[in-house]
Amino acid sequence: MAATEQAADGRGDRVDGAAARRSPAGPAVVWAATRLVLLLWVFKVYVFPGPDVTSDVSVIYQGWYDVLRHGSFPRTDVTWQYPPAAALAILSPGLLPFLDYPSAFFVLACAADLAVLVLLLRAGRRPGRTPRGAWVWVAGVPLLGPTVYARYDVMVTAVAVAALLAGLRRPRLMGVLTGFGALLKGWPVLLLTGAARRRSWAAAGATAAGIGALAALVLPGAFTFLTFQRDRGTEVESLGALVFHVARHFGWHGQVLLNYGSVEFLGPHVDLVSTVALALTGAAFGWLLLWRLAARRLAAPHTLAEAAFTAVLMFVTTSRVISPQYLVWLVGVAAVCRCFPRSRMRLPIWLVLAAAFVTVLEFPVYFADVVASTPRGVALLVLRNGLLVTATVLAARHLWRSTVPRPPAATLPDQTARAQEPSVSS
C-alpha cells in the first residue's frame, strides 16, 4: 500500500513538473496584461472608480522621503508607524532619478510584483511542485485594483515569498530574509511559525537586531513608531468595526475621522472593541503556540507555508485595522502554499481570492458607502470579513489535523478484560 501511494505521488510530481515546464508563458502573458492595466490606473491614464488611492505615494510617502533623505526618521509624524527598514522602501524611488517620485515608486512596485512571479515560476518547476502558485499570484493581485502599486506592501511581500521558498533548503537564508522583512513591516516574523530549525530563528533574530541597531545609530528616531499607536481607534474596515456600523443605525453617537493615517471610529465603547480585538489577536497567538507545542509532523514540505498562511490569516482577521493592502500579504503567502500539490489549503486560498475581489469593491469603489455605514457598505464588509473569518477557521483546522497526531482511541474496561482472558483451545 505504501509503495502504491509513493508511486502515485511520484506520478503526480512528474505531471506537475511537466505542466510547469510546458506553461511558464501562460502566467507571464496574463501577468503582463493585467499589470499593464494596473499601471494605466496608477498613472491615471484611466481613472479607477472611487477616491484616488495614489495620494499616499504623492503626499505621504514623498513627504517621508524628503525627511529621510535629510538624515532623520519622521519623528514628529504620528502616521509613521513602521519599523526602521521601511525607510529603504520609502527611499527606493531615489534609485530612479530620471522619474518623479510617484512614477518611480509605481515602477518599483511593479518590479517587486514581477520578482514574486519569477520566484513562484521557478519554484513551480521543481520536482514535487506545481505552477498553480504562480497563477494564484497572477490572479490575486489585480483583484485588489491599483491599491497594490500605491503601497509598499508588495515589496514586503516579495521578501516574504523569497523567505518562504528558501525555508526548505536554506533555513539560514530564510531567517535573514524574515528578519529583514520583519523590520520592513512587522508581519513577516509570522513566517517563522512553522520553522522547524533553530537556524532560521537565530538568523532572523541576528538580522533584525543588526539592522535595528544600525538604523538607530545612523538615523535619529528609528523606534519612535512604537509610541504612535496608543490612541488609535477601530478602523472602519475591520471586523470589530461592524459593531459600530450596525450601532449607528440604532443611535450610536460616535464619529468617523481620519486618525493616525486611517479612517477610524472614535467615540463611546470604541476602546472596549479595540481591546477585544487585541484580546482576539492574543488568543490567536496562543492557539499558534499551542499548535506548535502539539505538532509532531513538521517535516512535510508544505507545512512551513501552511503554518505561515494560517498565522497571517489570524493576524489580519483579528486586527483592529484591516487595510486593503493587507490582502496582498495573504495572496503572496497563499501562492507559496499552492506551489505544493499536497497542500490542504485550497479552499481557504479560494476564499482569500474572493475576499480580495470584495475588498476592491469596499475600497475604493464603494468606500463612501462604507464610511457612511449604508446597507451596501455594511453588506460588503460583512461579506469580506466573513470570507476572512471562514478562511481562518478552515486553515487552522487543516493545519491542526495535518500536523497534530490524534490521541489513541480509548479502550473500554470490559473490552480490556476480555482481551486479557486466556484463550481455551478445543
PyMOL commands that set and color helices and strands:
alter all, ss='L'
color gray80, all
select helices_A, chain A and resi 2-22+25-42+55-68+86-95+101-124+132-143+145-150+153-166+171-185+187-194+198-218+224-227+241-250+270-294+303-318+326-338+346-365+367-372+375-403+413-420
alter helices_A, ss='H'
color red, helices_A
select strands_A, chain A and resi 234-235+255-259+262-266
alter strands_A, ss='S'
color yellow, strands_A
deselect
rebuild
show_as cartoon
